[in-house]
Amino acid sequence: MVGITRPTPGEHVNADGVWDLLQNKGKMTVFSLCLLLCADLLDLAVGYLTVTIEPLPPVVVGETVTLKCNFKTDGRLREIVWYRVTDGGTIKQKIFTYDAMFNTNYSHMEDYRRREDLVYQSTVRLPEVRISDNGPYECHVGIYDRATREKVVLASGNVFLTVMSPPNNISVVAENTPAPFSRYQAQNFTLVCTAKGGKPAPSVYFKRDGELIEVISYTQPSTGEQGSSAAGVRGARPLISRDLDDTKLQRSLSLLDPEGRAAHLYTESPQRVHTQGQQASEPSPATEVIPETVVSREFPRWVHSTDPLYYFSHTHIPQSDGSVVVQARLTWTLNPQLDNDALFSCEVKHPALSMPMQTEVTLAAPKGPKLLMSPSRAKVGDTVRITVQGFQVGSPGNEVFPEPLFTWTRVGGRLLDGSTEREGKELILERVPAELNGSMYRCTAQNPLGSTDTHTRLIVFENPSMMKNTQNQNNEASRTDVLGLTWMALVLTVTVELT
């Protein structure tokens, strides 16, 4: 017998060193010796096979992924098979096979979906990955059994492929619009930002005039979402510091006391504000007059604090393709005098994007809708259409956000169909009669930020064709009357002669 040293863990023990082990261990039994000898003989017959797969970092849709299957064996290779695992591991779908016996490889996918390429015997490349490629993959390696040469010994490894997809669409809309303008009481206003196509769910936050808005979240975000909520919670500057016109500035300052605090509105019992060493002061009547403009824009009879509270919430809606639709809501009490012309932006951050996506809207009250009448020279019996063709110069991009509500009325009377008002961007008057000549129509455009009226007068001209038809009808009636009189005269004459 040849003695050997004590083996390190994981090291094979040759039969020549068994007696040495017995002497060192001292507790080895005959049964244990038999097991050791059998294991050694089995190892010599079967050989060894180990399979490992390198972990993959997250990839973005459209990139190329290489699946590497590393294996070690002292046996003869039979085949290498790649599987895609679905339905929680209950289904394994072959995607690629390498047959070592015939030195061939082939894909198990349909021709129109064949996207796998064999790089080496154990490496598969997936070009232009999609969201549907996300999930676990397994590599199965088979070698021939040394004892029988008919059986195949298998070993496998697995890896998880994480496919990310950046949002492909973001939009901002105003909730519950079109909505009327509130003249006498405050109303809440909500912006909804929707981000579609992202996987995983993106982080969404709002900015006002380029600065992050300090928000109060009224939902309990999950652990992965707390970072997105915190991203939007930053210090916000006082909104009064924005560039305001003199009218807005005077109107807002008139509601502040000498120390800058909000004073009581005058809908309550009138009270005077006293400060030490000063007499009671009252706001100047000049600053309390509600301004009016040429287009009859209306301002509310109320004004809120210049530093509103913004409330933030968001929801995640999983889609069938694995992406997530995120809807973020920003709600606050609207102050038309300060929020008019304010720029709000929605920004979306995602690990698959090098920089945030952004979309923005400018809050704007309607400023005098431009009306188009067709036909321009209406005649009696024509169908007249009065349509809103945009707004006066001064609206940002000649557009109004949120979408305005249009209401049509007739000054001093009802509309042609008998109704008092009609909603929509177009007013249709069918078969206008001559009595509508000179009638005045009012188009009211309003959204939560303001209201404005535009008037147009309907001039109805005589219709020659209708006059000709009327004249012909009158001539035919007169002829009929003459013929009737003639016949009556003849009948009377005949009657007299007969008598």
Order of alpha helices (4+ residues) and beta strands (2+ residues): alpha-alpha-beta-beta-beta-beta-beta-beta-beta-beta-beta-beta-beta-beta-beta-beta-beta-beta-alpha-alpha-alpha-beta-beta-alpha-beta-beta-beta-beta-beta-beta-beta-beta-beta-beta-beta-alpha
